[in-house]
């Protein structure tokens, strides 16, 4: 049903317009008590065997919504209603910004992919923090907050910009993510170099601790799939050295060659980050490399090209305690989360592992 609706309605709309329309419907449904209860029962069934503990947090399952869909923390309940066990909002910047000029979002339908050059369009950390502070949750998924650099802020002032966001948002975050891997903010990816990343992560850690004294807010970093293998290793080593809580692997890619893209060449050439199915292989490769390097010392979150339960299962076997998706949601629709959970439960039941935690990294350990 959804795929027919996608072809007849969403596919005819500008992708960003379609996103806002669909998100508006989701938020509206989540505000109607009887409807949201019915939808949550249908779309977000719970499986006891999928219960997950990660980052010191308990979740109904390992599957979450990646950053980028709900940039301003306006639809957390709606996304939980659709079956996401955790919702990562953002990317949020220190100051509000409109993002890049439109058109800035493109569908590669034949490749089940997206290209975006949104440019961190968001309301800014002050307004998002106020929204989170005033939120009365109907559903209670784990809420992650993804922070990035304000475009107008020069690189030499980037640390202070991240610190400002961390201080404002950490009190309302179940976990905090430092995003240094979007390709759509000039100079941002330069912060992935360990000599720049070390002081940035240390400063954000200190800022979060100042803002929240009652608990230690878990801190993660999100990296690009375009990092060379030796740079992936360097980030892994730095994360362990600094006592980071986790790494999210991976963000979108600027690569186009070697991905077997079938869409119109004029679309493929659009600048921005590519997400979706073509990212699957490299994202899984980075995840495997990270787990081989860090083992169980920090939490790994697998994202990038996850379309179905088998993809999610492969990420878990490769070392991910949590998995996230976004692009496939556009193509699969509201029953996507239900299908992921049902499929994961079935795979766990037929596997040699007693729990989901036992399966984390199992394939990597076999080859070690």
ZIHUPE-V689399 format. One record per helix or strand of 2 or more residues. SS is the DSSP state (a for helix, b for strand). FROM is the first residue (numbers start at 0). LEN is the number of residues. If there is no record, write none. Layout:
# ZIHUPE-V689399
ss = [SS | SS]
from = [FROM | FROM]
len = [LEN | LEN]
This chain:
# ZIHUPE-V689399
ss = [a | a | a | a | a | b | b | b | a | b | b | a | b | a | b | a | b | a | a | b | a | b | a | b | a | b | a | b | a | a | a | a]
from = [1 | 9 | 14 | 32 | 47 | 51 | 56 | 62 | 75 | 85 | 104 | 108 | 112 | 124 | 141 | 154 | 174 | 187 | 193 | 217 | 228 | 245 | 264 | 272 | 276 | 298 | 308 | 321 | 326 | 335 | 355 | 361]
len = [7 | 3 | 16 | 11 | 3 | 3 | 3 | 3 | 6 | 8 | 4 | 3 | 4 | 9 | 7 | 18 | 5 | 5 | 18 | 6 | 14 | 4 | 4 | 4 | 18 | 5 | 9 | 4 | 6 | 14 | 4 | 6]
